[in-house]
């Protein structure tokens, strides 16, 4: 009986370790999708699948442990479906790696501006009032911040290269100017609040698609 208790305890420790490894793998994939990690953690993913496969084959009398293992297997399957889908989008050039970071930085900036005292944010006539440079549209007027434009630009160039198309002249400034000119017309046409752009592959070519947001 003592031997059985020892085996059950060792199995429970293995389940605990496997659960922590799944959490760690999830974190590594999130870093990969954000561009922090350069390659997928494929080796750890394969190793975990083998461990889970062995756990499923193990004869277990403890109902609670059996339930935990089934939960871990189901969780891993859910994660794998998601990871495979995002990895495929990255390969096709339709996934914006920097969107999460861009939105996060934008949110922090907005919160910082909102918490500034009125005396600091109120312009002083003749000194603090600024007029935008001619021909340059403020990001606030289009909803396209520099971070968003950079994310679109990077994804667009990656998709162009994967489709073996030329990227000559596709500078960040050129794309920013083109997109920001389109936004007012699209908002007027669709009566939407803002416009987002995403990279898609159509008939073997990378294009930028406008998506009205209501």
C-alpha positions in Angstrom: 0.0 0.0 0.0 2.9 2.3 0.9 4.4 1.5 -2.5 1.2 2.5 -4.3 1.0 5.7 -2.3 4.6 6.5 -3.3 3.8 5.9 -7.0 0.7 8.1 -6.8 2.7 10.9 -5.2 5.4 10.7 -7.9 2.7 10.8 -10.6 1.1 13.8 -8.9 4.5 15.6 -8.9 4.9 14.8 -12.6 1.4 16.3 -13.3 2.3 19.4 -11.3 5.6 19.8 -13.3 3.8 19.2 -16.6 1.2 21.9 -15.8 4.0 24.4 -15.1 5.8 23.4 -18.3 2.5 24.1 -20.3 2.3 27.6 -18.6 5.9 28.2 -19.5 5.4 27.1 -23.1 2.3 29.4 -23.4 4.5 32.3 -22.2 7.2 31.5 -24.8 4.7 31.4 -27.6 3.3 34.7 -26.5 6.8 36.2 -26.6 7.3 34.6 -30.1 4.1 36.1 -31.4 5.1 39.5 -30.1 8.5 39.3 -31.8 10.5 39.0 -28.6 11.5 35.4 -29.3 12.8 34.8 -32.8 11.9 31.1 -33.2 9.1 28.9 -32.1 9.7 26.8 -29.0 9.0 23.6 -31.1 11.3 21.3 -29.2 9.7 22.0 -25.8 6.3 21.6 -27.5 7.2 18.2 -28.9 8.6 17.1 -25.6 5.5 18.1 -23.7 3.3 16.2 -26.2 5.3 13.0 -25.5 4.9 13.5 -21.7 1.2 14.0 -22.1 0.9 11.0 -24.3 2.7 8.8 -21.7 0.4 10.2 -19.0 -2.7 9.3 -21.0 -1.4 5.7 -21.4 -0.7 5.4 -17.6 -3.2 3.3 -15.7 -4.5 5.6 -12.9 -6.9 4.7 -10.1 -6.9 8.1 -8.5 -9.9 9.8 -10.0 -8.7 13.3 -9.2 -5.4 12.7 -10.9 -7.1 11.2 -13.9 -9.3 14.3 -14.2 -6.3 16.6 -14.0 -4.5 14.8 -16.8 -7.6 14.9 -19.0 -7.8 18.7 -18.3 -4.1 19.2 -19.2 -4.5 17.2 -22.5 -7.5 19.3 -23.4 -5.8 22.5 -22.5 -2.7 21.6 -24.6 -4.9 20.7 -27.6 -6.6 24.1 -27.4 -3.3 25.9 -27.2 -1.9 23.9 -30.1 -4.8 24.8 -32.3 -4.3 28.5 -31.5 -0.5 28.4 -31.9 -0.7 26.6 -35.2 -3.3 29.1 -36.5 -1.2 32.2 -35.5 2.0 30.6 -36.8 0.3 30.0 -40.2 -0.8 33.7 -40.3 2.8 34.7 -39.6 4.0 32.5 -42.5 1.4 34.1 -44.8 2.3 37.6 -43.6 -1.2 38.3 -42.3 -0.3 38.6 -38.6 0.8 41.9 -37.1 3.5 41.0 -34.6 3.6 44.4 -33.1 -0.1 45.1 -32.7 -0.2 44.0 -29.1 2.8 46.2 -28.1 1.6 49.1 -30.2 -1.8 49.1 -28.5 -0.3 48.7 -25.1 2.0 51.7 -25.6 -0.8 53.7 -27.1 -3.0 52.9 -24.0 -0.2 54.0 -21.6 0.2 57.2 -23.5 -3.5 58.0 -23.4 -3.6 57.3 -19.7 -0.6 59.5 -19.0 -2.2 62.4 -20.9 -5.5 61.9 -19.1 -3.9 62.2 -15.7 -1.9 65.4 -16.5 -3.2 68.5 -14.6 -5.2 70.9 -16.8 -2.7 73.6 -16.3 0.0 71.5 -18.0 -2.2 70.4 -20.9 -3.8 73.8 -21.6 -1.8 75.6 -24.3 -0.5 79.1 -23.7 -1.4 81.5 -26.5 1.5 82.7 -28.5 3.9 80.2 -27.0 2.5 76.6 -26.8 0.0 76.7 -29.6 1.3 74.7 -32.5 0.0 74.3 -36.1 0.7 71.0 -37.8 3.2 71.2 -40.6 1.7 71.6 -44.0 0.9 68.3 -45.8 1.3 66.3 -42.6 -1.9 64.9 -41.1 -1.8 64.4 -37.2 -2.1 60.7 -36.2 -5.1 61.6 -33.9 -7.1 62.7 -36.9 -6.7 59.3 -38.7 -6.4 56.9 -35.8 -3.1 55.7 -37.2 -0.3 56.2 -34.7 3.4 55.8 -35.7 3.4 52.5 -33.8 0.4 51.2 -35.8 2.0 52.3 -39.1 5.2 50.6 -38.2 3.4 47.3 -37.5 1.5 47.5 -40.8 4.7 48.4 -42.7 6.7 45.5 -41.2 3.9 43.0 -41.9 3.5 44.4 -45.4 7.2 44.1 -46.3 7.3 40.6 -44.9 4.3 39.5 -46.9 5.8 41.1 -50.1 9.0 39.3 -49.7 7.3 36.0 -49.1 5.3 36.5 -52.3 8.6 37.4 -54.0 7.4 40.9 -54.8 9.5 44.0 -55.0 9.6 46.3 -51.9 11.3 49.2 -53.6 9.9 52.5 -52.5 7.7 51.0 -49.7 9.1 53.2 -47.0 7.3 53.7 -43.7 6.7 57.3 -44.5 5.2 56.5 -47.9 2.8 53.9 -46.5 1.9 56.3 -43.6 1.0 59.1 -46.0 -1.0 56.8 -48.3 -3.0 55.2 -45.5 -3.7 58.4 -43.7 -5.0 60.0 -46.9 -7.5 57.1 -47.3 -8.9 57.2 -43.8 -11.2 60.3 -44.0 -12.8 59.1 -47.3 -13.4 55.6 -45.9 -14.9 57.0 -42.7 -17.2 59.2 -44.8 -18.2 56.4 -47.1 -19.0 53.8 -44.5 -19.9 56.2 -41.7 -17.6 54.3 -39.3 -15.7 55.5 -36.3 -12.2 54.5 -37.5 -10.4 52.4 -40.0 -7.8 49.6 -39.5 -5.6 48.1 -42.1 -4.4 44.5 -42.4 -2.1 42.7 -44.7 -3.7 39.9 -46.8 -2.5 37.6 -49.5 -4.8 37.7 -52.6 -4.1 35.7 -55.7 -0.4 35.3 -54.7 0.1 39.0 -54.0 0.3 41.0 -50.7 -2.2 43.8 -50.4 -3.3 46.2 -47.7 -7.0 45.9 -46.9 -9.0 48.6 -45.1 -11.4 47.4 -42.4 -14.0 49.9 -41.2 -14.6 49.8 -37.5 -18.0 50.9 -36.3 
